Amino acid sequence: MHDGERYAVLVVGGGPAGMSAAMTAADAGLRTLLVDERPTLGGQVFKQPGLGFAVTDGRPLGAQWRYGHRMVQRAEGSAVMTAMRTAVIDVEEQRDGWNAVLATDDAHTRTVFASRVILCPGAHDRPIVFPGWTLPGVITAGGLQSLVKTQRFMPGRRMVFAGSGPVALAFPAQLAEFGADIVVALEAGPAPNAADVARLAGAAAGNLDLLIDAARYRAGLLRHRVPLRYRRIIVRAEGDRRVERVVHAAVDADWRPIAGTEETVAADLLCIGYGFAPSLELLRLIGAGFDDDEALGGPTVRRDRWCRTTAARIYAAGDGTGVEGSKVAIDEGVVAGLAAVMDEGSLPEEKAVAAAAPALRRIRRRRALARATARMYHVGRGIYGLADESTVVCRCEEVTAGDLAHVIATTDDISVVKALTRAGMGPCQGRYCSRHISAMIGREHDIALATIAPSTPRMPVRPVPIAAIADRAVTDPGLFTAPSGNP
């Protein structure tokens, strides 16, 4: 791949949606480039072993991993061109497409052009701020999943899992199969009741595989004697140099801890899994339209049925548009890929409609189950009220909840809060603190969280070595001009 190369389709993200979209476009004969920051395809859900590691028996990793491994092999054997260990740090609209600035992990940059761009950035763990969350031994579900899947490593002996939703059932069961000693699994939501079961049964058509998986995970917890306690939430983690104790409490209907119900358990590993949030940096940069649904991770990308965003020639698919799981992501990738092929004039509309119909049917069925599940495990506002004044909210810039509260008392503009406190100016650019800051603003000024505008994204949207940008600054004539009279 060289600077200035042209492609019909650029796919950003090598997870389930990205692989599916790229293969669909490439199979139709379009010159397709897939870019991903990881060294291997698969994304978080289908994460492959790290370089230098190999899996000789995939059975303990489960059916989902084996399916993902086969999908990765298909993508690697397809006509899709890939740029791994590469981030898209900026995009700029052109008359007939988009220029994208790519940065490799060895600090080199190049620009490519694509007529169509399919964004499949995936999601990251929903960050939850509470006293002790920065202690060594506190880890997100995604982080622990990475260690287990890529290096077969468990960073603790006695684990507490705290979370909600399907991940709070699936992940502890999977970890128990790996041999983790799980002291207790805490679910913030209520135990399913008869009405919940009826709603799930009503959405069973086309979703039996997922319901069977859920039953299998519950049986796994019982088999490994992992206590699953409902309506309990993490309150704080305690310890001197790392986690030694975990305090949890009962919650009300809005997930606020109930005073006097605290319990303390000894543990050296606390895994947090309160769902996921879409990775929206590039989508915000291009000016895509958004809605908001806490059940889908917060902000969700506004799209038509073909996964077209409100930005010209930009499509979006998978959990990066709203967290709905890998099954929906794969089918959305197919739809987005077909839409790009159709819009490029390489496939008649009637053929594209026929080809997309099965995927669209599956998406509708999956979403029916997702809606039923969301009613069971709605995210309570109390999840954003666990921090005390001394709790660090912005880890990058070490800004505490108290620091933020003083500024938020005077403004409801998150950009002003960012400017006055530096919260959100670190390497993560607010990925892990902006939602919590928005919730603090909403609580202080009685504003709905969904209506609070996020801070403005800036290039580079991903952390890259300064050498990558400096190198580009002295080689791009549009960015650097030599003084008059100099060669």
Phi, psi and omega per residue, in radians:
M1 nan 2.263 -3.086
H2 -2.109 2.813 3.108
D3 -1.064 2.329 3.099
G4 1.524 0.063 3.134
E5 -1.138 2.644 -3.075
R6 -2.024 2.437 3.134
Y7 -2.340 2.684 3.022
A8 -1.289 -0.708 -3.081
V9 -2.358 2.292 2.969
L10 -1.943 2.168 3.093
V11 -1.920 2.202 3.141
V12 -1.845 1.951 -3.137
G13 2.023 2.195 -3.078
G14 -1.885 0.488 3.067
G15 -1.497 -2.825 -3.104
P16 -0.959 -0.831 -3.119
A17 -1.176 -0.781 -3.100
G18 -1.124 -0.787 3.106
M19 -1.078 -0.762 -3.123
S20 -1.088 -0.800 -3.137
A21 -1.131 -0.770 -3.096
A22 -1.138 -0.762 3.137
M23 -1.144 -0.655 3.119
T24 -1.086 -0.793 -3.135
A25 -1.191 -0.767 -3.110
A26 -1.178 -0.658 3.125
D27 -1.107 -0.425 3.110
A28 -1.497 0.030 3.075
G29 1.668 0.081 3.134
L30 -1.473 2.439 3.099
R31 -1.233 1.983 -2.934
T32 -2.176 2.286 3.066
L33 -2.018 2.258 3.068
L34 -1.922 2.232 -3.105
V35 -2.031 2.341 3.112
D36 -2.598 2.553 -3.109
E37 -1.340 -0.335 -3.081
R38 -1.428 2.848 3.087
P39 -1.330 -0.335 -3.122
T40 -2.328 2.732 3.044
L41 -1.244 2.894 3.074
G42 2.170 -0.450 -3.108
G43 1.172 -2.845 -3.137
Q44 -1.304 -0.712 -3.060
V45 -1.184 -0.799 -3.113
F46 -1.821 0.619 -3.069
K47 -0.986 2.275 -3.134
Q48 -1.641 2.846 3.109
P49 -1.005 2.624 3.104
G50 -1.140 2.807 3.127
L51 -1.031 2.308 -3.076
G52 1.658 -0.136 3.092
F53 -1.943 2.670 3.122
A54 -2.492 2.630 3.081
V55 -1.879 2.033 3.124
T56 -1.572 -0.418 3.122
D57 -2.429 1.880 -3.084
G58 -1.459 -0.045 -3.075
R59 -1.064 -0.767 3.136
P60 -1.116 -0.354 -3.124
L61 -1.409 -0.174 3.042
G62 1.653 2.871 -3.095
A63 -1.135 -0.612 -3.119
Q64 -1.106 -0.767 3.135
W65 -1.124 -0.724 -3.124
R66 -1.127 -0.705 3.082
Y67 -1.083 -0.791 3.136
G68 -1.095 -0.666 3.123
H69 -1.087 -0.716 3.108
R70 -1.153 -0.657 3.124
M71 -1.144 -0.711 3.088
V72 -1.063 -0.757 3.128
Q73 -1.091 -0.685 3.106
R74 -1.121 -0.746 -3.135
A75 -1.122 -0.731 -3.135
E76 -1.154 -0.478 3.132
G77 -1.629 0.059 -3.094
S78 -1.588 -3.061 3.122
A79 -1.454 0.051 3.139
V80 -1.185 2.266 3.001
M81 -1.548 2.456 -3.065
T82 -2.165 2.610 2.995
A83 -2.262 1.675 -3.101
M84 -1.548 2.862 -3.087
R85 0.943 0.658 -3.061
T86 -2.353 2.319 3.129
A87 -1.955 2.511 2.965
V88 -1.549 2.005 -3.040
I89 -1.846 -0.165 3.107
D90 -2.852 2.594 3.032
V91 -2.376 2.552 -3.123
E92 -2.437 2.248 -3.092
E93 -1.253 2.396 3.051
Q94 -2.032 3.095 -3.098
R95 -1.075 -0.683 -3.048
D96 -2.174 0.486 3.127
G97 2.806 -2.617 -3.070
W98 -2.398 2.436 2.908
N99 -1.600 2.379 3.105
A100 -2.168 2.325 3.086
V101 -1.648 2.113 -3.119
L102 -1.854 2.405 3.095
A103 -2.179 2.202 3.119
T104 -1.532 2.877 -3.106
D105 -1.290 -0.082 3.040
D106 -1.803 0.411 2.960
A107 1.254 0.539 3.019
H108 -1.895 2.549 3.095
T109 -2.175 2.693 3.030
R110 -2.696 2.796 3.125
T111 -1.992 2.351 3.047
V112 -2.170 2.749 3.099
F113 -1.971 2.449 3.051
A114 -2.401 2.402 3.086
S115 -1.191 -0.665 3.135
R116 -2.274 2.512 3.119
V117 -2.193 2.218 3.075
I118 -1.946 1.997 -3.107
L119 -1.650 2.084 3.122
C120 -2.285 1.105 -2.976
P121 -1.346 -0.166 3.140
G122 1.312 -2.820 -3.065
A123 -2.348 2.906 3.047
H124 -2.237 2.883 -3.124
D125 -1.025 2.402 3.050
R126 -1.174 1.995 -3.091
P127 -1.295 2.312 3.123
I128 -2.095 2.190 -3.055
V129 -1.746 2.194 3.098
F130 -2.666 2.801 3.128
P131 -1.003 2.205 3.128
G132 1.614 0.058 -3.063
W133 -1.230 -0.270 3.115
T134 -1.645 0.023 3.114
L135 -1.176 2.477 2.958
P136 -0.997 2.373 -3.075
G137 1.846 -0.227 2.991
V138 -1.662 2.188 -3.040
I139 -2.510 2.574 3.092
T140 -1.388 2.835 3.119
A141 -1.048 -0.717 3.134
G142 -1.143 -0.698 3.115
G143 -1.122 -0.772 3.124
L144 -1.180 -0.657 3.093
Q145 -1.043 -0.690 3.123
S146 -1.096 -0.786 3.139
L147 -1.088 -0.753 -3.095
V148 -1.208 -0.783 -3.057
K149 -1.276 -0.674 -3.026
T150 -1.605 -0.516 -3.052
Q151 -2.255 0.014 3.120
R152 0.945 0.787 -3.034
F153 -2.144 2.303 3.086
M154 -1.968 1.980 -2.986
P155 -1.453 0.490 3.121
G156 -2.953 2.928 -3.115
R157 -1.832 -0.740 -3.139
R158 -2.059 2.017 -3.004
M159 -1.977 2.475 2.908
V160 -1.949 2.299 3.059
F161 -1.898 2.240 3.109
A162 -2.231 2.196 -3.111
G163 -3.053 -2.784 3.136
S164 -2.809 2.719 3.096
G165 1.460 -2.948 -3.094
P166 -0.962 -0.599 -3.110
V167 -1.129 -0.527 -3.133
A168 -1.264 -0.267 3.052
L169 -1.692 -0.821 -3.031
A170 -1.244 -0.810 -2.971
F171 -1.207 -0.801 3.077
P172 -1.033 -0.647 3.115
A173 -1.122 -0.738 3.121
Q174 -1.140 -0.723 3.134
L175 -1.159 -0.653 3.098
A176 -1.075 -0.646 3.090
E177 -1.109 -0.523 3.104
F178 -1.396 -0.070 3.107
G179 1.752 0.160 3.131
A180 -1.175 2.448 3.055
D181 -1.606 1.677 -3.081
I182 -1.660 1.963 -3.097
V183 -1.165 -0.773 3.131
V184 -2.807 2.579 3.004
A185 -1.955 2.184 -3.067
L186 -1.866 2.179 3.093
E187 -1.945 2.127 -3.099
A188 -1.231 -0.466 -3.131
G189 -1.444 3.024 -3.139
P190 -1.393 2.827 3.033
A191 -1.162 2.511 3.132
P192 -1.012 2.389 3.086
N193 -1.907 -3.052 -3.078
A194 -1.076 -0.677 3.130
A195 -1.132 -0.676 3.105
D196 -1.098 -0.787 3.141
V197 -1.072 -0.692 3.132
A198 -1.127 -0.725 3.113
R199 -1.130 -0.703 3.108
L200 -1.125 -0.710 3.117
A201 -1.109 -0.649 3.126
G202 -1.178 -0.379 3.134
A203 -1.817 0.275 -3.044
A204 -1.234 -0.482 -3.096
A205 -1.021 2.118 3.141
G206 1.397 0.032 -3.087
N207 -2.240 0.289 -3.108
L208 -1.041 -0.588 -3.136
D209 -1.071 -0.728 -3.136
L210 -1.234 -0.673 3.116
L211 -1.181 -0.645 3.073
I212 -1.139 -0.709 3.086
D213 -1.039 -0.768 -3.135
A214 -1.065 -0.752 3.108
A215 -1.111 -0.668 3.135
R216 -1.153 -0.697 3.121
Y217 -1.146 -0.721 3.131
R218 -1.118 -0.716 3.102
A219 -1.102 -0.632 3.119
G220 -1.116 -0.709 3.090
L221 -1.102 -0.719 3.111
L222 -1.135 -0.733 -3.112
R223 -1.108 -0.671 -3.130
H224 -1.601 0.110 3.073
R225 0.994 0.792 3.075
V226 -1.641 2.013 3.117
P227 -1.153 2.287 3.059
L228 -1.971 1.963 -3.071
R229 -1.956 2.214 -3.090
Y230 -1.588 2.780 3.140
R231 0.945 0.749 3.042
R232 -2.239 2.466 -3.088
I233 -2.335 2.688 3.078
I234 -1.187 2.399 3.092
V235 -1.895 -0.826 3.086
R236 -2.880 2.807 3.001
A237 -1.964 2.439 -3.079
E238 -2.186 2.657 3.095
G239 2.764 2.844 -3.138
D240 -1.435 -1.143 -3.121
R241 -1.879 -0.168 3.090
R242 -2.812 3.101 -3.141
V243 -1.130 2.255 3.052
E244 -2.156 -0.518 -3.120
R245 -2.452 2.605 3.086
V246 -2.175 2.252 3.120
V247 -1.884 2.241 3.099
H248 -2.301 2.853 -3.058
A249 -2.585 2.825 3.016
A250 -1.242 2.707 -3.119
V251 -2.187 2.765 3.017
D252 -1.495 -2.989 -3.056
A253 -1.147 -0.349 3.135
D254 -1.816 0.308 3.055
W255 1.196 0.468 3.023
R256 -1.591 2.297 -3.141
P257 -1.045 2.439 3.134
I258 -1.648 2.089 -3.103
A259 -1.016 2.446 3.106
G260 1.559 -0.030 -3.128
T261 -1.878 0.165 -3.079
E262 -1.152 2.494 3.020
E263 -2.325 2.555 -3.141
T264 -2.055 2.369 3.137
V265 -2.312 2.450 3.110
A266 -1.320 2.312 3.132
A267 -2.842 2.642 3.061
D268 -1.980 0.108 3.108
L269 -2.564 2.196 3.086
L270 -2.113 2.031 -3.137
C271 -1.810 2.207 -3.073
I272 -1.867 2.177 -3.114
G273 -2.460 1.184 3.128
Y274 -1.656 0.695 3.085
G275 1.581 -2.955 -3.019
F276 -2.292 2.828 3.112
A277 -2.240 2.431 -3.138
P278 -1.092 2.548 3.035
S279 -1.550 1.882 -2.886
L280 -1.965 0.154 -2.986
E281 -0.983 -0.924 -3.117
L282 -1.155 -0.654 -3.128
L283 -1.154 -0.623 3.049
R284 -1.223 -0.663 -3.106
L285 -1.084 -0.653 -3.109
I286 -1.439 -0.109 3.113
G287 1.439 0.502 3.107
A288 -1.134 2.706 3.085
G289 -1.441 2.601 -3.088
F290 -2.319 2.640 2.888
D291 -2.035 -2.962 -3.135
D292 -2.534 2.255 3.123
D293 -2.599 1.842 -3.087
E294 -1.015 -0.541 3.131
A295 -1.148 -0.416 3.134
L296 -1.791 0.238 3.077
G297 1.832 0.004 -3.124
G298 1.997 -2.151 3.126
P299 -1.096 2.376 3.105
T300 -2.187 2.561 -3.041
V301 -1.416 2.318 3.106
R302 -1.385 2.137 -3.082
R303 -2.474 2.844 2.972
D304 -1.605 -3.076 -3.064
R305 -1.152 -0.294 3.116
W306 -1.661 0.223 3.133
C307 1.193 0.309 3.032
R308 -1.319 2.340 3.053
T309 -1.506 -3.097 3.103
T310 -1.364 -0.139 3.078
A311 -1.603 2.409 -3.080
A312 -1.070 2.329 3.046
R313 1.138 0.288 3.109
I314 -2.015 2.261 3.109
Y315 -2.075 2.744 3.122
A316 -2.504 2.429 -3.086
A317 -2.560 2.707 3.033
G318 1.541 -2.902 -3.045
D319 -1.165 -0.262 3.072
G320 -1.239 -0.106 3.111
T321 -1.877 -0.153 -2.997
G322 2.582 2.201 -2.933
V323 -1.340 1.949 -3.139
E324 -2.284 0.054 3.049
G325 1.719 2.881 -3.016
S326 -1.203 -0.529 -3.128
K327 -1.134 -0.821 3.088
V328 -1.137 -0.678 -3.114
A329 -1.043 -0.765 -3.139
I330 -1.065 -0.811 -3.122
D331 -1.197 -0.651 3.081
E332 -1.124 -0.605 3.074
G333 -1.067 -0.725 3.083
V334 -1.056 -0.831 -3.105
V335 -1.093 -0.802 -3.141
A336 -1.108 -0.712 3.107
G337 -1.099 -0.763 3.104
L338 -1.121 -0.671 3.126
A339 -1.095 -0.744 3.125
A340 -1.115 -0.729 3.116
V341 -1.106 -0.781 3.134
M342 -1.103 -0.799 -3.088
D343 -1.211 -0.397 3.058
E344 -1.390 -0.115 3.139
G345 1.456 0.268 -3.115
S346 -1.684 -0.016 3.131
L347 -2.622 2.188 3.102
P348 -1.048 2.602 -3.073
E349 -1.031 -0.719 -3.098
E350 -1.113 -0.609 3.105
K351 -1.275 -0.635 3.090
A352 -1.136 -0.730 3.114
V353 -1.064 -0.787 -3.141
A354 -1.133 -0.715 -3.116
A355 -1.201 -0.574 -3.097
A356 -1.460 -0.295 -3.017
A357 -0.966 -0.844 -3.137
P358 -1.058 -0.734 3.137
A359 -1.129 -0.719 3.133
L360 -1.131 -0.639 3.085
R361 -1.121 -0.780 -3.141
R362 -1.113 -0.679 3.118
I363 -1.069 -0.770 3.124
R364 -1.053 -0.734 -3.127
R365 -1.181 -0.730 3.132
R366 -1.105 -0.670 -3.118
R367 -1.222 -0.509 3.062
A368 -1.092 -0.738 3.093
L369 -1.191 -0.692 3.138
A370 -1.067 -0.695 3.122
R371 -1.137 -0.703 3.116
A372 -1.129 -0.705 3.130
T373 -1.190 -0.687 -3.125
A374 -1.077 -0.594 3.117
R375 -1.176 -0.505 3.121
M376 -1.335 -0.633 -2.974
Y377 -2.209 0.884 3.087
H378 -1.135 2.530 -3.099
V379 -1.435 2.078 -3.134
G380 -1.376 2.602 -3.123
R381 -1.132 -0.380 -3.140
G382 -1.081 -0.311 -3.132
I383 -1.114 -0.411 -3.138
Y384 -1.715 0.197 -3.112
G385 -2.125 0.459 -3.074
L386 -1.543 -0.371 -3.060
A387 -1.284 2.562 2.934
D388 -1.767 -3.133 -3.005
E389 -1.065 -0.534 -3.078
S390 -1.547 -0.061 -3.110
T391 -1.274 2.256 3.076
V392 -1.240 2.191 3.093
V393 -1.697 -0.880 3.082
C394 -1.665 1.822 -3.088
R395 -1.221 -0.621 -3.081
C396 -1.072 -0.757 -3.067
E397 -1.886 0.079 3.087
E398 0.965 0.876 3.112
V399 -1.745 2.216 -3.084
T400 -1.556 2.914 3.084
A401 -1.084 -0.612 3.096
G402 -1.137 -0.745 3.084
D403 -1.004 -0.781 -3.117
L404 -1.179 -0.710 -3.074
A405 -1.050 -0.682 -3.135
H406 -1.067 -0.692 -3.122
V407 -1.363 -0.738 -3.104
I408 -1.095 -0.464 3.089
A409 -1.098 -0.326 -3.077
T410 -1.911 -0.118 -3.083
T411 -2.712 2.642 3.035
D412 -1.964 0.307 -3.119
D413 -1.792 1.999 -3.081
I414 -1.128 -0.494 3.104
S415 -1.178 -0.622 3.079
V416 -1.187 -0.742 3.093
V417 -1.031 -0.759 3.124
K418 -1.071 -0.792 -3.095
A419 -1.147 -0.642 -3.052
L420 -1.510 -0.372 -3.087
T421 -2.047 -0.256 -3.030
R422 1.250 0.072 3.082
A423 -1.104 2.184 -3.114
G424 1.645 0.031 -3.137
M425 -1.682 0.002 -3.097
G426 -1.429 -2.973 -3.088
P427 -1.002 -0.551 -3.101
C428 -1.441 -0.141 3.115
Q429 0.913 0.642 3.053
G430 1.555 0.055 3.137
R431 -0.969 -0.625 -3.017
Y432 -1.844 -0.045 -3.137
C433 -2.236 -0.347 -2.985
S434 -1.119 -0.669 -3.131
R435 -1.141 -0.698 3.129
H436 -1.166 -0.704 3.112
I437 -1.114 -0.732 3.093
S438 -1.053 -0.704 3.119
A439 -1.129 -0.669 3.083
M440 -1.107 -0.717 3.098
I441 -1.097 -0.788 -3.139
G442 -1.068 -0.713 -3.130
R443 -1.194 -0.718 -3.102
E444 -1.211 -0.680 -3.021
H445 -1.902 0.149 3.118
D446 0.965 0.910 3.131
I447 -2.040 2.418 3.092
A448 -1.105 2.341 -3.105
L449 -0.979 -0.651 -3.079
A450 -1.150 -0.339 -3.067
T451 -1.700 -0.038 -3.108
I452 -1.462 2.069 -3.094
A453 -1.214 2.405 3.115
P454 -1.318 2.948 3.063
S455 -1.233 2.757 -3.078
T456 -1.315 2.234 3.128
P457 -1.263 2.637 3.129
R458 -2.267 2.646 2.993
M459 -1.394 2.363 0.048
P460 -1.453 2.416 -3.083
V461 -1.400 -0.161 3.064
R462 -2.187 2.572 3.115
P463 -1.154 2.216 3.120
V464 -2.375 2.735 3.070
P465 -1.029 2.488 -3.132
I466 -1.056 -0.463 3.127
A467 -1.059 -0.552 -3.125
A468 -1.141 -0.735 -3.132
I469 -1.337 -0.688 3.125
A470 -1.092 -0.726 3.122
D471 -1.059 -0.736 -3.132
R472 -1.184 -0.623 -3.082
A473 -1.125 -0.527 -3.089
V474 -1.703 -0.011 3.123
T475 -2.031 -0.256 3.140
D476 -1.630 1.976 -3.108
P477 -1.004 -0.473 -3.139
G478 -1.296 -0.279 -3.100
L479 -1.870 -0.345 -3.045
F480 -2.487 2.274 3.088
T481 -2.198 2.222 -3.137
A482 -1.166 2.547 3.108
P483 -1.005 2.593 -3.127
S484 -1.002 2.362 3.107
G485 1.613 -0.226 3.100
N486 -1.620 2.625 3.121
P487 -1.204 nan nan
